[in-house]
């Protein structure tokens, strides 16, 4: 304290010895206020599909080399991205996916899908009027040559088979697990609250992805499912996450590629857009 008080006293004496300005004397101008700092703007919607070609995407079909668009499976016609099988002699478990070249973590993804035609005869029965979009997907370069599905979280698209309710917007978990309603689950399919739609109807799907925190499915603007804390599943043989874990990828899934599915059923996609979200 003895060192501080003398210093303050000296300052006080100095201030008293300086004459105060008279009323007529102009006071010094106040310093200019610092310009207001605005938060960085979050980008608006970005088109992932340009309506003309497959620029920005990479194809991986099981039993085919990376990048080979076998039998013109993925094609663009009239501004629509179509999954087609008219040039297949047989399906032969050649499950395909069209991956974004970039990986994403926090974003909104929206697209429209519509089923058309019939599935390839030798494709499994469950693939009838069945497709989806994969999020937090492993890079296509890391998939095995004959691997059918990437480790990912699939927002599943289904349509009416005339056999009763068949909700769309479900979650399928190839090579992954999640927390649902506060509990860890190994359940492969989590059913959404969405209605059943006719096959030929355009349906708007949206998924809100917030890294490892939470993921929300919406159908035609209505929330139908939400879950949290996705992880890789080292015990899942359908999409072997063991490869990724051995290569050093963390168990917790916080980011990944987006992939459109081709599993034996013709389906059309359009208006594929992404909006980045700020991290909390």
Secondary structure, 3 states (H helix, E strand, C coil): CHHHHHHHHHHHHHHHHCCCCCCCCCCCCCCCCCCCCCCCCCCCCEECCCCCCCCCEEEEECCCCCCCCHHHCEEEECCEEEECCCCCCCCCCCCEEEEEEEEECEEEEEEEEEECCCCCCCCCHHHCCEEEEEEEECCHHHCCCCCCCCCCEEEEEECCCCCCCCCCCEEECCCEEEEECCEEECCCEECCCCCCCCCCCCEEEEEEEECCCEEEEEECCEEEEEEEEEEECCCCCCCCCHHHHHCCCCCECCCEEEEEEECCCCEEEEEEEEEECCCC
